[in-house]
Amino acid sequence: MANKTAKINAGSVDALIKLFGSCDENINMIKDKLDVEVVNNKGEFCFSGEEENVDAALEVVKKLLNYIAKGEEADIGRVSYICDCALDGRLDEIDQLLNDVVAVTYRGKLIKSKTVGQKKYVDAIKKNIVTIGVGPAGTGKTYLAVALAVSALKEKKTDKIILTRPAVEAGEKLGFLPGDLQEKVNPYLRPLYDGLQEMLGLDSYQKLMEKGVIEVAPLAYMRGRTLNNAFIILDEAQNTTPEQMKMFLTRLGENSIMVVTGDLTQIDLPEGKKSGLKNAVSVLKDVDGVAIRFLSEKDVVRHPLVQEIVKAYERAERNKEHSF
């Protein structure tokens, strides 16, 4: 393939700084992923390499400059994702993410889907009564669900937010921890508290908790209830049993929405116990009103190294399955 050289101007010093990123990590990411050479001459970038790669690099930089011009962050995770889209021929999908506002925090920060996979997940929650989101850590499954729940509460589309998790975590025994059941599981519910506080602010969050408008509780507390007019999120659902999952899903009442999230590569159940999440994905795949969305390492929006860690564990899990 023929070589090519092409130039593009960043437009301003501020855009140039944001485009380069901390310690030039953004530009280095583009160089490494797209296999091009980059020279910066007073804000004008000169790319050189194989024609296809240079064209891809130019399009990536244009997308990033567009993000920057609209006040968006050009962080390393986003740069990595846009480069991946360029390599896969999916750059045209990027534009739909710019205007996709999921929620607004109390500080006025716009929460948006950062990947196409995330957008499809968000759209599914908006259109269905029950949505099951399956994917690795860092794909925003819980964060986006909490954002949508808070948005629904602010818009008076729901009367209550209920967030729950099974009390099974990474081999730790709850019986050895001090306090009653609520106190024992509070540390495991911390990610849910954090998401709510970011969306609402501490004062508003505490007031809504005191009024019972927001409830964060272990899954055991759901038994025997009918949950009406509520936005309900079950997190870490891979650690439910099929019986617990059925119990949870059948709590669904009038005018309620349920979101179930989990990661099938992080099951902490005792040996021999089946995962309720895995079972639900199989049993409910053809049920109207239930949407199942899968997120992958391509939807990881943390540091790109997290993507590589996720891939490594998924490979190990596949090899383990094939060895039996």
C-alpha positions as CSV (number, residue, x, y, z in Angstrom):
1,M,0.0,0.0,0.0
2,A,1.2,3.5,-0.9
3,N,2.5,5.8,1.8
4,K,0.8,9.2,2.5
5,T,1.5,12.4,4.4
6,A,-1.4,14.7,5.5
7,K,-1.8,17.7,7.8
8,I,-4.5,19.0,10.1
9,N,-4.6,22.0,12.3
10,A,-5.8,21.9,16.0
11,G,-7.2,25.4,15.8
12,S,-6.2,26.7,19.2
13,V,-3.7,26.1,22.0
14,D,-6.4,24.9,24.3
15,A,-7.6,22.3,21.8
16,L,-4.0,21.3,21.2
17,I,-3.3,20.7,24.9
18,K,-6.5,18.6,25.3
19,L,-5.8,16.7,22.1
20,F,-2.3,15.7,23.3
21,G,-3.6,14.7,26.7
22,S,-1.6,14.1,29.9
23,C,2.1,13.3,29.0
24,D,1.1,13.1,25.3
25,E,-0.9,9.9,26.0
26,N,-3.7,10.7,23.5
27,I,-1.4,11.3,20.6
28,N,0.8,8.3,21.5
29,M,-2.4,6.2,21.6
30,I,-3.3,7.3,18.1
31,K,0.3,6.6,16.9
32,D,0.4,3.1,18.4
33,K,-3.2,2.0,17.5
34,L,-3.2,3.3,14.0
35,D,0.5,2.8,13.2
36,V,1.3,6.3,12.0
37,E,4.0,8.8,12.7
38,V,3.0,12.2,14.0
39,V,4.9,15.5,14.0
40,N,3.4,18.6,15.6
41,N,4.5,22.0,14.2
42,K,2.9,24.9,16.1
43,G,-0.5,23.3,16.3
44,E,-0.4,21.7,12.9
45,F,-0.2,17.9,12.9
46,C,1.5,16.1,10.1
47,F,0.7,12.4,9.9
48,S,2.7,9.9,7.8
49,G,2.3,6.2,7.1
50,E,0.3,3.9,5.0
51,E,-2.5,5.7,3.2
52,E,-5.4,3.8,5.0
53,N,-3.8,4.4,8.4
54,V,-3.2,8.1,7.8
55,D,-6.8,8.6,6.6
56,A,-8.1,6.8,9.7
57,A,-5.8,9.0,12.0
58,L,-7.1,12.2,10.3
59,E,-10.7,11.1,10.9
60,V,-10.0,10.2,14.6
61,V,-8.4,13.7,15.2
62,K,-11.4,15.4,13.5
63,K,-13.8,13.5,15.8
64,L,-11.7,14.4,18.9
65,L,-11.5,18.1,17.9
66,N,-15.3,18.1,17.4
67,Y,-15.7,16.6,20.9
68,I,-13.3,19.2,22.4
69,A,-15.1,22.1,20.6
70,K,-18.4,21.0,22.2
71,G,-16.9,20.9,25.7
72,E,-16.4,17.2,25.9
73,E,-13.4,15.5,27.5
74,A,-10.8,13.9,25.2
75,D,-9.7,11.3,27.8
76,I,-7.5,8.3,27.0
77,G,-10.5,5.9,27.2
78,R,-12.4,7.9,24.6
79,V,-9.4,8.2,22.3
80,S,-8.9,4.4,22.5
81,Y,-12.5,3.8,21.7
82,I,-12.6,6.1,18.7
83,C,-9.4,4.5,17.4
84,D,-11.0,1.1,17.7
85,C,-14.1,2.4,15.8
86,A,-11.7,3.7,13.1
87,L,-10.1,0.3,12.8
88,D,-13.4,-1.5,12.6
89,G,-14.9,1.0,10.1
90,R,-17.5,2.2,12.6
91,L,-16.5,5.9,12.9
92,D,-19.9,7.0,11.5
93,E,-21.5,5.7,14.8
94,I,-19.5,8.2,16.9
95,D,-21.6,11.3,16.1
96,Q,-24.8,9.8,17.6
97,L,-23.1,9.8,21.0
98,L,-22.5,13.5,21.1
99,N,-26.2,14.4,21.6
100,D,-27.2,11.4,23.6
101,V,-27.7,13.0,27.1
102,V,-28.7,10.3,29.6
103,A,-29.0,12.5,32.7
104,V,-27.7,15.7,34.3
105,T,-26.0,15.7,37.7
106,Y,-26.7,18.2,40.4
107,R,-23.6,20.1,39.3
108,G,-24.9,20.4,35.8
109,K,-22.5,17.7,34.3
110,L,-24.0,15.9,31.3
111,I,-24.0,12.2,31.5
112,K,-23.8,10.6,28.1
113,S,-23.2,7.2,26.6
114,K,-19.6,6.9,25.7
115,T,-19.8,3.9,23.4
116,V,-22.4,2.6,20.9
117,G,-22.9,-0.5,23.1
118,Q,-23.7,1.8,26.0
119,K,-26.2,3.7,23.9
120,K,-28.0,0.5,22.8
121,Y,-28.2,-0.5,26.5
122,V,-29.6,2.9,27.5
123,D,-32.1,2.8,24.7
124,A,-33.2,-0.6,25.8
125,I,-33.9,0.6,29.4
126,K,-36.0,3.5,28.0
127,K,-38.1,1.2,25.8
128,N,-38.6,-1.9,28.0
129,I,-40.0,-2.9,31.3
130,V,-37.2,-5.3,32.2
131,T,-33.6,-4.9,30.8
132,I,-30.8,-7.2,31.6
133,G,-27.3,-5.7,31.0
134,V,-24.4,-8.2,30.9
135,G,-20.8,-7.2,30.5
136,P,-17.4,-6.8,32.2
137,A,-16.4,-4.2,34.9
138,G,-16.0,-0.7,33.6
139,T,-18.7,-0.8,30.9
140,G,-21.0,1.6,32.9
141,K,-23.9,-0.9,33.4
142,T,-24.7,0.2,36.9
143,Y,-23.7,3.8,36.6
144,L,-26.0,4.4,33.6
145,A,-28.9,2.6,35.2
146,V,-28.6,4.8,38.3
147,A,-28.4,7.9,36.1
148,L,-31.6,6.9,34.3
149,A,-33.3,6.1,37.6
150,V,-32.5,9.5,39.0
151,S,-33.6,11.2,35.7
152,A,-36.9,9.3,35.9
153,L,-37.4,10.5,39.5
154,K,-36.6,14.1,38.7
155,E,-39.0,14.0,35.8
156,K,-41.7,12.4,38.1
157,K,-41.9,9.3,35.9
158,T,-41.3,7.2,39.0
159,D,-42.1,7.6,42.7
160,K,-39.2,5.6,44.1
161,I,-35.7,4.2,43.3
162,I,-34.8,0.8,44.7
163,L,-31.3,-0.5,44.4
164,T,-30.3,-4.0,45.6
165,R,-27.5,-6.5,45.4
166,P,-27.1,-10.1,46.6
167,A,-25.0,-10.4,49.8
168,V,-22.3,-12.6,48.2
169,E,-19.0,-11.0,47.5
170,A,-15.5,-12.3,46.6
171,G,-15.5,-15.2,49.0
172,E,-16.1,-13.1,52.1
173,K,-18.4,-14.4,54.8
174,L,-21.0,-11.9,56.0
175,G,-21.4,-13.8,59.3
176,F,-18.0,-12.8,60.4
177,L,-18.7,-9.1,59.9
178,P,-20.0,-6.9,62.8
179,G,-23.6,-5.5,62.9
180,D,-27.0,-6.4,61.6
181,L,-27.6,-7.5,58.0
182,Q,-28.0,-3.9,56.7
183,E,-24.7,-2.9,58.4
184,K,-23.0,-6.0,57.1
185,V,-23.9,-5.4,53.4
186,N,-23.4,-1.6,53.5
187,P,-19.8,-1.8,52.3
188,Y,-20.9,-3.9,49.3
189,L,-23.6,-1.4,48.4
190,R,-21.1,1.5,48.4
191,P,-20.9,1.7,44.6
192,L,-24.6,2.3,44.4
193,Y,-24.4,5.0,47.1
194,D,-21.6,6.7,45.3
195,G,-23.5,6.8,42.0
196,L,-26.6,8.3,43.7
197,Q,-24.6,10.9,45.5
198,E,-22.8,12.0,42.3
199,M,-26.2,12.4,40.5
200,L,-28.1,14.1,43.4
201,G,-25.6,15.7,45.7
202,L,-25.1,14.6,49.3
203,D,-27.9,16.7,50.9
204,S,-30.6,15.8,48.4
205,Y,-29.5,12.1,48.5
206,Q,-29.7,12.0,52.3
207,K,-33.1,13.7,52.3
208,L,-34.5,11.2,49.8
209,M,-33.1,8.3,51.7
210,E,-34.7,9.5,54.9
211,K,-38.1,9.9,53.2
212,G,-37.8,6.4,51.8
213,V,-37.9,7.7,48.2
214,I,-34.5,6.0,47.7
215,E,-34.0,2.6,49.1
216,V,-30.7,0.7,49.0
217,A,-31.0,-2.8,50.4
218,P,-29.7,-6.4,50.2
219,L,-31.7,-8.7,47.9
220,A,-33.0,-10.6,50.8
221,Y,-35.2,-7.6,51.7
222,M,-37.1,-7.9,48.5
223,R,-38.9,-11.2,49.3
224,G,-42.6,-11.0,49.7
225,R,-43.0,-7.4,48.3
226,T,-44.7,-6.0,45.3
227,L,-42.8,-3.1,43.9
228,N,-45.1,-0.5,42.3
229,N,-44.3,2.8,40.7
230,A,-40.5,2.2,41.2
231,F,-37.3,2.1,39.2
232,I,-35.6,-1.0,40.5
233,I,-31.9,-2.0,39.9
234,L,-30.4,-5.3,40.8
235,D,-26.6,-5.1,40.6
236,E,-24.1,-7.9,40.7
237,A,-26.8,-10.2,39.5
238,Q,-24.3,-12.9,38.6
239,N,-24.2,-13.7,42.3
240,T,-27.9,-14.6,42.5
241,T,-29.2,-18.1,42.3
242,P,-31.9,-19.0,39.8
243,E,-34.4,-19.0,42.7
244,Q,-33.3,-15.6,43.9
245,M,-33.5,-14.2,40.4
246,K,-37.0,-15.5,39.9
247,M,-38.0,-14.1,43.3
248,F,-36.7,-10.7,42.3
249,L,-38.2,-10.5,38.9
250,T,-41.6,-11.5,40.2
251,R,-41.6,-8.5,42.6
252,L,-42.4,-6.3,39.6
253,G,-45.5,-4.3,40.1
254,E,-47.5,-1.7,38.2
255,N,-45.7,1.2,36.5
256,S,-42.3,-0.1,37.4
257,I,-39.1,-0.6,35.5
258,M,-36.4,-3.2,36.4
259,V,-32.8,-3.2,35.3
260,V,-30.6,-6.2,36.1
261,T,-26.8,-5.9,35.7
262,G,-24.0,-8.3,36.1
263,D,-20.7,-9.8,34.8
264,L,-20.7,-13.6,34.1
265,T,-16.9,-13.7,34.4
266,Q,-17.1,-12.6,38.1
267,I,-19.4,-15.2,39.7
268,D,-18.6,-15.5,43.4
269,L,-21.2,-18.3,44.2
270,P,-20.1,-21.4,45.9
271,E,-18.8,-24.3,43.7
272,G,-21.7,-26.1,42.1
273,K,-24.2,-23.2,42.4
274,K,-25.8,-22.0,39.2
275,S,-25.9,-18.2,38.4
276,G,-29.3,-16.7,38.3
277,L,-28.1,-14.2,35.7
278,K,-26.8,-16.8,33.4
279,N,-30.1,-18.7,33.8
280,A,-32.2,-15.6,33.2
281,V,-30.4,-14.7,30.0
282,S,-31.3,-18.2,28.6
283,V,-34.9,-18.4,30.0
284,L,-36.0,-14.9,29.2
285,K,-34.4,-14.3,25.8
286,D,-37.8,-14.6,23.9
287,V,-40.0,-12.9,26.4
288,D,-41.7,-9.7,25.2
289,G,-40.9,-6.7,27.4
290,V,-37.6,-8.1,28.4
291,A,-34.5,-6.8,26.7
292,I,-31.1,-8.4,27.0
293,R,-28.0,-6.3,26.0
294,F,-24.4,-7.5,26.1
295,L,-21.5,-5.2,26.6
296,S,-17.9,-6.2,25.8
297,E,-14.4,-5.0,26.4
298,K,-15.0,-2.5,23.6
299,D,-17.4,-0.7,25.9
300,V,-15.0,-0.4,28.8
301,V,-14.6,3.3,29.5
302,R,-11.9,3.2,32.1
303,H,-8.2,3.2,31.3
304,P,-7.4,1.2,28.1
305,L,-5.3,-1.2,30.3
306,V,-8.6,-2.3,31.8
307,Q,-9.7,-3.5,28.4
308,E,-6.6,-5.7,28.1
309,I,-7.1,-7.1,31.6
310,V,-10.7,-7.9,30.8
311,K,-9.6,-9.6,27.5
312,A,-7.0,-11.7,29.4
313,Y,-9.5,-12.9,32.0
314,E,-12.0,-13.8,29.2
315,R,-9.4,-15.8,27.4
316,A,-8.5,-17.6,30.6
317,E,-12.2,-18.4,31.2
318,R,-12.7,-19.7,27.7
319,N,-9.6,-21.9,28.0
320,K,-10.9,-23.2,31.3
321,E,-14.2,-24.2,29.8
322,H,-12.5,-25.9,26.8
323,S,-10.2,-27.9,29.2
324,F,-13.2,-29.8,30.6
